[in-house]
Amino acid sequence: MASLRDLKNRISSVKNTRKITKAMQMVAAAKLRRAQEAAEAARPYAERMGAVIASLAAGQGNDGPKLLAGNGRDQVHLLVVMTSERGLCGGFNSSIVKLARARANELAAAGKTVKILTVGKKGREQLKRDWSSAFVGHVDLSEVKRLGYANAQSIAREVMAAFEAGEADVVTIFYNRFQSVIAQIPTEQQIIPARFESTGATALYDYEPSEEAILADLLPRGVATQIFTALLENGASEQGARMSAMDNATRNAGDMINKLTIQFNRSRQAAITTELIEIIAGAEAL
């Protein structure tokens, strides 16, 4: 049985841990609000751009730009796995990695070549054991305090350069779409050849200089916008997952403190009772 000193030290240690998890929960809550606002503000822009590109692409068929129609091959798949730079966020990273790993295994079983570009070191760490030979690059965002469109553009340029050089035929991104603090949806989205959903709008527009020229200019921006939206969704999901995980850790620490306190009081009472019995027994012996 643990001594009273050991129990007291454990209670003090768990209390200090609870202070840390509570502080992390509050920090995550503050960051979540900003990240959620950014993700929600980006959705209408991304959806509208997707609708415009889908409308322009409807009449292109297989004669459109390569980013839209593809290069005619489906052999080399580049998977862009977006995770966090830091841990302590529950199953946020593992859910993304699980989806990406399942897709990689499926492609490998079909005889396809798999290449992986990681964004965030936690996903890279988890994929390293099975897929380190497929790594072709890594994007470190640990020094980025607030995600901007420039971060998405640099990733977009890298994947589009790989596509244009024939080093990748299909590019797919993996991230968590934010739904609520306790719900983040692992998402797989193909961005090259680009896929955009039409809103079903029937309005007709006249484009200048031409639909082909505008589409060629918008497609790279559309790919970058999809990546930027995924980064923002991931950022909000990460903070939501961390807030939930730290809340659970704080509650568990409180439960452990209560149990240890009860154990400490029982042990102290047992020690007092034993001392009283020894005193009484000694007095009677005299």
Legacy VTK file of the C-alpha trace (Angstrom):
# vtk DataFile Version 3.0
C-alpha trace
ASCII
DATASET POLYDATA
POINTS 286 float
0.000 0.000 0.000
1.258 3.480 -0.856
2.414 5.608 2.048
0.667 8.828 3.029
3.601 10.811 1.635
3.344 9.020 -1.722
-0.403 9.623 -1.921
0.035 13.290 -1.052
2.683 13.673 -3.762
0.441 11.950 -6.326
-2.495 14.212 -5.463
-0.273 17.278 -5.841
1.054 15.991 -9.171
-2.421 15.313 -10.587
-3.604 18.753 -9.447
-0.724 20.372 -11.335
-1.596 18.301 -14.413
-5.226 19.411 -14.148
-4.111 23.048 -14.119
-2.169 22.467 -17.342
-5.013 20.665 -19.139
-7.489 23.327 -18.019
-5.218 26.065 -19.373
-4.789 24.194 -22.658
-8.550 23.800 -22.919
-9.062 27.548 -22.500
-6.363 28.361 -25.065
-7.917 25.905 -27.543
-11.351 27.465 -26.966
-9.991 30.931 -27.776
-8.205 29.673 -30.897
-11.235 27.629 -31.951
-13.428 30.705 -32.215
-11.063 32.421 -34.629
-10.395 29.241 -36.594
-14.102 28.427 -36.873
-14.924 31.922 -38.079
-12.180 31.697 -40.725
-13.348 28.278 -41.929
-16.996 29.305 -42.122
-16.125 32.560 -43.896
-14.146 30.656 -46.549
-16.901 28.176 -47.376
-19.188 30.500 -49.413
-16.213 31.789 -51.426
-14.987 28.262 -52.164
-18.479 27.066 -53.055
-19.100 30.013 -55.376
-15.761 29.615 -57.112
-16.462 25.906 -57.512
-19.842 26.690 -59.049
-18.350 29.161 -61.537
-15.594 26.746 -62.587
-18.096 23.885 -62.838
-20.271 26.046 -65.086
-17.308 26.930 -67.305
-16.091 23.339 -67.388
-19.483 21.935 -68.385
-18.945 22.723 -72.052
-15.273 21.787 -72.236
-15.492 17.997 -72.289
-12.143 16.244 -72.702
-10.693 19.215 -74.602
-10.340 21.417 -71.529
-7.138 22.304 -69.660
-5.060 19.431 -68.291
-5.857 20.447 -64.701
-9.507 19.746 -65.502
-9.366 16.889 -67.989
-6.272 15.163 -66.632
-3.304 13.842 -68.581
-5.002 10.650 -69.686
-3.191 8.498 -67.105
-4.194 7.097 -63.744
-1.042 5.358 -62.576
0.705 7.708 -60.125
-1.353 9.027 -57.209
-0.090 11.827 -54.983
-1.758 11.872 -51.567
-1.535 15.157 -49.648
-2.083 14.261 -45.983
-2.882 17.297 -43.815
-2.472 16.875 -40.065
-1.376 19.033 -37.134
2.104 20.027 -35.985
1.264 19.276 -32.339
-0.417 16.447 -30.499
-2.782 16.315 -27.517
-5.838 16.618 -29.753
-7.502 13.242 -29.325
-8.111 11.222 -32.470
-7.823 14.196 -34.827
-4.603 13.089 -36.529
-5.202 9.349 -36.401
-8.567 9.662 -38.173
-6.962 11.484 -41.121
-4.045 9.053 -41.265
-6.403 6.084 -41.101
-8.334 7.353 -44.137
-5.141 8.114 -46.079
-3.569 4.764 -45.201
-6.684 2.894 -46.327
-6.620 4.766 -49.644
-2.894 4.116 -50.100
-3.354 0.400 -49.421
-6.249 0.281 -51.871
-4.199 1.970 -54.605
-1.174 -0.251 -53.964
-3.351 -3.345 -54.173
-4.601 -2.120 -57.552
-1.021 -1.815 -58.826
-0.882 1.986 -58.663
2.143 4.029 -57.608
1.556 5.946 -54.395
3.391 9.144 -53.448
2.753 11.039 -50.228
3.196 14.723 -49.420
2.688 15.430 -45.730
1.501 18.717 -44.238
2.095 18.650 -40.482
4.583 16.411 -38.715
2.084 14.284 -36.756
0.753 12.626 -39.900
4.292 12.081 -41.158
5.252 10.376 -37.906
2.308 7.993 -38.100
2.801 7.133 -41.786
6.585 6.797 -41.554
6.605 3.166 -40.478
4.587 1.797 -43.412
4.956 4.427 -46.147
8.269 6.213 -45.632
9.453 5.012 -49.052
6.518 6.861 -50.654
7.329 10.255 -49.102
8.149 12.899 -51.708
7.960 16.047 -49.595
6.882 17.709 -46.388
5.349 21.092 -45.577
6.252 22.461 -42.154
3.703 24.925 -40.760
4.988 24.912 -37.182
6.166 28.529 -37.426
2.927 29.786 -39.006
0.831 31.608 -36.430
-2.140 32.257 -38.701
-2.830 30.373 -41.916
-3.039 32.527 -45.014
-3.795 32.028 -48.671
-0.061 32.202 -49.409
0.454 28.950 -47.488
-2.120 27.222 -49.683
-0.621 28.712 -52.842
2.817 27.282 -52.071
1.333 23.799 -51.611
-0.774 24.223 -54.758
2.274 25.241 -56.801
4.149 22.181 -55.585
1.422 19.685 -56.477
0.646 21.363 -59.812
4.352 21.316 -60.703
4.435 17.587 -59.960
1.366 17.092 -62.170
2.744 19.147 -65.057
6.087 17.330 -64.856
4.339 13.977 -65.132
5.346 12.975 -61.605
1.706 12.619 -60.523
-1.436 11.785 -62.463
-4.004 12.237 -59.683
-3.711 14.423 -56.579
-5.951 13.882 -53.545
-6.012 15.780 -50.249
-6.949 14.350 -46.860
-8.157 16.518 -43.994
-10.833 16.863 -41.314
-13.893 18.935 -42.115
-15.121 20.876 -39.097
-18.679 20.160 -38.028
-18.675 20.878 -34.293
-16.406 20.782 -31.264
-17.019 17.064 -30.845
-17.437 16.119 -34.510
-14.822 16.384 -37.236
-15.351 14.511 -40.488
-12.316 12.843 -42.152
-12.523 13.918 -45.794
-10.905 12.723 -49.007
-11.053 15.174 -51.925
-9.536 14.896 -55.385
-8.146 18.238 -56.576
-6.255 17.179 -59.745
-7.864 16.495 -62.181
-10.000 19.207 -60.602
-13.524 18.332 -59.549
-16.030 21.058 -58.779
-19.692 20.593 -57.965
-22.280 22.712 -59.740
-24.977 24.398 -57.664
-27.509 23.780 -60.384
-27.940 27.494 -61.157
-29.508 28.160 -64.531
-28.296 31.744 -65.012
-26.359 32.388 -68.236
-23.319 34.627 -68.424
-21.256 36.109 -71.230
-17.545 35.841 -70.486
-14.730 38.040 -71.703
-12.223 37.363 -73.185
-13.421 33.740 -73.537
-14.581 30.847 -71.387
-11.410 28.897 -72.207
-9.095 31.741 -71.170
-10.985 32.417 -67.958
-11.088 28.722 -67.084
-7.341 28.383 -67.646
-6.771 31.297 -65.252
-9.298 30.194 -62.619
-8.310 26.534 -62.385
-4.976 27.086 -60.572
-6.746 29.492 -58.225
-9.503 26.942 -57.715
-6.980 24.263 -56.726
-5.291 26.678 -54.309
-8.695 27.648 -52.889
-9.593 24.008 -52.267
-6.295 23.518 -50.420
-6.789 26.751 -48.456
-10.302 25.698 -47.451
-8.974 22.305 -46.340
-6.266 23.991 -44.231
-8.838 26.216 -42.535
-11.213 23.320 -41.927
-8.304 21.345 -40.488
-7.302 24.241 -38.246
-10.788 24.550 -36.774
-11.079 20.772 -36.398
-7.740 20.588 -34.602
-8.702 23.199 -32.024
-12.117 21.616 -31.520
-10.537 18.195 -31.009
-7.915 19.610 -28.640
-10.539 21.478 -26.630
-12.596 18.303 -26.276
-9.549 16.181 -25.401
-8.323 18.634 -22.753
-11.818 18.871 -21.271
-11.892 15.080 -20.924
-8.390 15.100 -19.430
-9.419 17.757 -16.912
-12.478 15.752 -15.890
-10.419 12.549 -15.567
-7.853 14.377 -13.437
-10.648 15.585 -11.145
-11.981 12.044 -10.784
-8.482 10.753 -10.024
-7.955 13.466 -7.397
-11.219 12.472 -5.694
-10.231 8.794 -5.638
-6.739 9.538 -4.348
-8.150 11.882 -1.694
-10.513 9.166 -0.450
-7.614 6.686 -0.406
-5.429 9.201 1.452
-8.127 9.866 4.086
-8.725 6.141 4.610
-5.015 5.469 4.954
-4.614 8.347 7.416
-7.618 7.167 9.411
-6.197 3.644 9.482
-2.861 4.970 10.715
-4.566 7.031 13.446
-6.674 4.049 14.509
-3.584 1.834 14.670
-1.766 4.385 16.838
-4.751 4.672 19.198
-4.960 0.897 19.535
-1.236 0.742 20.354
-1.596 3.511 22.966
-4.599 1.832 24.589
-2.920 -1.557 24.528
0.198 -0.067 26.127
-1.829 1.671 28.828
-3.690 -1.525 29.674
-0.423 -3.407 29.860
0.760 -1.038 32.555
LINES 1 287
286 0 1 2 3 4 5 6 7 8 9 10 11 12 13 14 15 16 17 18 19 20 21 22 23 24 25 26 27 28 29 30 31 32 33 34 35 36 37 38 39 40 41 42 43 44 45 46 47 48 49 50 51 52 53 54 55 56 57 58 59 60 61 62 63 64 65 66 67 68 69 70 71 72 73 74 75 76 77 78 79 80 81 82 83 84 85 86 87 88 89 90 91 92 93 94 95 96 97 98 99 100 101 102 103 104 105 106 107 108 109 110 111 112 113 114 115 116 117 118 119 120 121 122 123 124 125 126 127 128 129 130 131 132 133 134 135 136 137 138 139 140 141 142 143 144 145 146 147 148 149 150 151 152 153 154 155 156 157 158 159 160 161 162 163 164 165 166 167 168 169 170 171 172 173 174 175 176 177 178 179 180 181 182 183 184 185 186 187 188 189 190 191 192 193 194 195 196 197 198 199 200 201 202 203 204 205 206 207 208 209 210 211 212 213 214 215 216 217 218 219 220 221 222 223 224 225 226 227 228 229 230 231 232 233 234 235 236 237 238 239 240 241 242 243 244 245 246 247 248 249 250 251 252 253 254 255 256 257 258 259 260 261 262 263 264 265 266 267 268 269 270 271 272 273 274 275 276 277 278 279 280 281 282 283 284 285
